[in-house]
């Protein structure tokens, strides 16, 4: 399955963990100022997209010379640069998307970026947000998420958009069987993976699944 790595212009606290995640066949896209992380990782993005108000002129010129495609949008638009980047990745065939630099900094941008995967238009493409030992994935009703090799890791299940119904877990210290996690409840926070394989399934609703890995298990 083809994978696209998107670099946004938020904070990226662990550049080496990002480097360890990369594969040789990844497609790299930078959302505007996220290009700075491409430079730090010695990557040439296939595309730089956005209104280009946060990328440095030097980075823009350098990546142009290296062959990056530049897609500039007006500042007055209906989507953030990151949403445009995800739209592009899916249009160009991404089977999976990993976001770096999507969190931190402005709270409004952080909240919007956390909720972007919940858009219906992205429902067919797995999207993960990653930074260092932390990873976020969205679980939709009628689906299951699985993790392997993360025994000892912390996992939190946070409902968004309403209550989450029919939550069933396997391989977690505190188990649920066809349970309900109410919007705003902290019941699903700070569970622990206790086996080499763990899974969470959901019948109805949306769950934000936050994995905090054991250091070194990137």
C-alpha positions in Angstrom: 0.0 0.0 0.0 1.4 3.4 -1.0 2.2 5.7 1.9 2.4 9.5 1.9 4.2 11.5 4.6 2.9 15.0 5.1 4.9 17.6 7.0 2.8 20.4 8.5 4.1 23.7 10.0 3.4 22.8 13.6 5.9 21.5 16.1 7.9 18.4 15.7 9.7 17.5 18.9 11.6 14.4 17.9 13.1 14.7 14.4 15.0 11.4 14.9 11.8 9.4 15.6 10.4 10.9 12.4 13.5 9.8 10.5 13.2 6.3 11.9 9.6 6.1 10.6 10.5 6.9 7.0 10.6 4.3 4.2 12.5 4.6 0.9 9.2 4.4 -1.1 7.3 7.1 0.9 5.8 10.0 -1.0 6.8 13.2 0.7 4.5 16.3 0.7 5.1 19.5 2.6 2.3 21.8 3.7 3.9 25.3 3.4 6.3 25.8 6.2 6.4 22.1 7.0 9.1 22.1 4.3 11.6 23.1 7.1 11.3 19.5 8.4 12.1 18.1 5.0 15.3 20.2 5.0 16.2 19.0 8.5 15.7 15.4 7.3 17.5 15.9 4.0 14.3 15.1 2.1 13.1 16.6 -1.1 9.3 16.8 -1.1 7.5 15.8 -4.2 5.1 18.7 -3.7 5.0 21.9 -1.5 1.4 23.1 -1.2 -0.3 26.0 0.5 -0.4 29.8 0.4 3.4 29.8 1.0 3.2 32.4 3.7 5.3 30.4 6.2 7.9 28.7 4.1 11.2 30.6 4.1 12.3 32.1 0.7 15.5 30.1 0.9 13.7 26.8 1.4 11.3 27.5 -1.4 14.1 28.4 -3.8 16.1 25.4 -2.8 13.3 22.9 -3.3 12.3 24.5 -6.6 15.8 23.9 -7.8 15.7 20.3 -6.6 12.5 19.6 -8.6 9.7 19.9 -6.0 6.4 20.8 -7.5 5.0 24.1 -6.1 1.3 24.5 -5.7 0.5 27.9 -4.4 -3.0 28.9 -3.2 -4.4 32.3 -2.3 -4.4 33.2 1.4 -8.1 33.7 1.3 -9.4 30.1 1.0 -11.8 27.7 2.6 -9.2 25.0 3.7 -6.0 25.1 5.7 -2.7 24.2 4.0 -2.8 20.8 5.7 -6.3 20.0 4.4 -5.2 20.9 0.9 -2.2 18.6 1.3 -4.3 15.7 2.4 -6.7 16.3 -0.5 -3.8 16.2 -2.8 -2.3 13.0 -1.3 -5.5 11.1 -1.7 -6.1 12.4 -5.2 -2.6 11.1 -6.1 -3.3 7.7 -4.7 -2.2 7.6 -1.1 -3.3 4.4 0.6 -2.1 5.7 4.0 -1.1 9.1 5.3 1.2 9.9 8.2 1.2 13.5 9.5 4.2 15.1 11.2 4.3 18.6 12.6 0.5 18.7 12.9 0.4 19.6 16.6 1.7 22.3 18.9 1.9 26.0 18.5 -1.5 27.6 17.9 -4.3 25.8 19.7 -6.9 26.5 17.0 -4.6 24.9 14.4 -3.9 22.0 16.7 -7.6 21.3 17.3 -8.4 21.6 13.7 -5.6 19.2 12.7 -6.7 16.7 15.3 -10.2 16.7 13.8 -9.2 16.7 10.1 -9.2 12.8 9.9 -12.9 12.9 10.9 -14.0 14.5 7.7 -16.2 12.2 5.7 -14.2 12.8 2.5 -11.2 11.1 4.3 -13.1 8.1 5.6 -11.5 5.6 3.1 -7.9 6.6 3.9 -6.1 5.8 7.2 -4.5 8.9 8.6 -2.1 9.0 11.6 -0.6 11.9 13.4 2.8 11.1 14.9 5.5 12.8 16.9 8.2 10.9 18.9 6.6 8.3 21.1 3.1 9.4 20.5 0.7 8.5 17.7 -3.0 9.3 17.0 -5.4 7.4 14.8 -9.1 7.7 14.2 -11.4 4.7 14.6 -14.8 4.9 12.8 -17.9 3.0 13.6 -17.9 -0.5 12.1 -14.1 -0.7 12.1 -11.2 -2.1 14.2 -7.8 -0.8 14.9 -4.9 -3.2 15.8 -1.5 -2.6 17.3 1.4 -5.1 17.4 4.6 -5.0 19.4 3.6 -2.3 21.8 3.2 -4.2 25.1 3.5 -1.7 28.0 2.4 1.2 25.9 -0.3 3.6 27.1 -3.4 3.9 25.0 -6.3 6.3 25.4 -9.7 6.1 23.7 -11.4 9.5 23.4 -14.8 9.9 21.7 -15.3 12.8 19.4 -18.5 14.2 17.8 -20.7 12.3 20.2 -20.9 9.1 22.3 -19.0 6.1 21.1 -21.2 2.9 21.2 -20.2 -0.7 21.0 -16.5 -0.3 22.1 -14.8 -3.7 22.6 -11.1 -4.0 23.5 -8.7 -6.9 23.5 -5.2 -7.0 24.9 -5.7 -4.0 27.2 -5.4 -3.9 31.0 -8.9 -2.4 31.5 -11.2 -4.1 29.1 -14.5 -3.1 27.5 -17.1 -5.4 25.9 -19.7 -3.6 23.8 -19.3 -0.6 26.1 -20.2 3.1 25.7 -17.7 6.0 26.0 -19.5 9.2 26.4 -18.4 12.4 24.8 -16.2 14.3 27.4 -15.8 11.2 29.6 -12.2 10.3 30.7 -13.1 6.6 31.2 -11.0 5.7 28.2 -7.9 7.6 29.2 -4.6 6.0 30.2 -5.3 2.3 29.5 -2.3 0.0 29.0 -1.5 -2.6 26.3 -0.7 -5.8 28.1 0.0 -8.2 25.2 1.9 -8.2 21.9 -1.3 -7.7 20.0 -4.1 -5.4 21.0 -7.2 -4.2 19.2 -10.2 -1.9 19.7 -13.4 -2.2 17.7 -16.3 0.2 17.5 -19.9 -0.2 16.3 -21.0 3.4 16.1 -19.4 6.8 16.5 -15.8 8.1 16.3 -12.9 7.4 18.7 -9.6 9.2 18.7 -7.0 6.6 19.7 -3.8 8.0 21.3 -0.9 5.6 21.6 2.1 6.5 23.8 4.8 4.0 23.0 7.4 2.6 25.2 10.6 4.7 24.3 12.5 2.9 21.6 9.6 1.1 20.1 9.1 3.5 17.2 
